[in-house]
Amino acid sequence: MRYTQLGRTGLKVSRLVLGTMNFGPQTDEADSHAIMDAALDAGINYFDTANVYGWGENKGRTEEIIGTWFAKGGERREKTVLATKVYGNMGAEGEPWPNYDKLSALNIRRAVDASLKRLQTDYIDIYQFHHIDRNTPFEEIWQAVDVLVTQGKILYAGSSNFPGYKIAQANETALRRGDTLGLVSEQCLYNLAERRAEMEVIPAAQDYGLGVIPWSPLHGGLLGGVIRKEAERGRRASGRAADALADTATRDRIEAYEELLAKHGLEPGEVALAWLLTRPGVTGPIVGPRTKAQLDSALRAVELELSEELLTSLDEIFPGPGPAPEAFAW
């Protein structure tokens, strides 16, 4: 495994991030534990989750599965850089009760204590805001974060799904306060097929020293050899991939992508991950394996070297938007 600093911090993290969203809804506890053990054995030390994972009446279940894994000992917690998120409503199903979601100081305090209990740990390495909260000022958010850091409940704060101007606003507010480190990471939707983050989100993250953590690196399976799987296994695409393939232009691009990689003898999913590892500002993509085999495929991507010729061909199939403001101004 390869490691890098998380943004401007002194924290060393693996260049693959283990996403846990499938733990509970699609992968049972025993298999989830086996995947986490295999990830740690392979050198992945950065695990990502969220308080709402498990979803619906089972929200919080994913954090509980990680907690029972930590409870097995063997330095599992000590070796793991743990990131979780706050924003979604964690109240009982049905009519939402006020202050059980978003980023008020009250909900942040309540949510972090609940996550710590489910995770069976006394601190969270990176506490992430899952979405922007338009109704809560950053002064209030940073005051709540500072209290948690002082209490030793969290070490760093990160963001997820923030636009560039909110990254700037958050860190400028932190700078004015003087005693706040500010955001150290940003999780954003970023992959070969979805490159809009290159216009403003990634440049803002780079300027403010945030590590970029791309989620959905295979774009819902679209970049994982979906057309080949249809032909070889009769396995139809579903979800985001199926919706995308319904567009003729998108299907043509994916066909060209798969044909290009077939000529090079490369696996599409592994190339999609390896490509992200070449991108400026990227710390490491989140991989969310449902099985050990999917984890093994992701690990191979770390060692994959992409030639300049192949990178140029990929840019031709999936051109980026270009920098802002040029991308939309002229």
Disulfide bonds with the S-S distance in Angstrom:
none
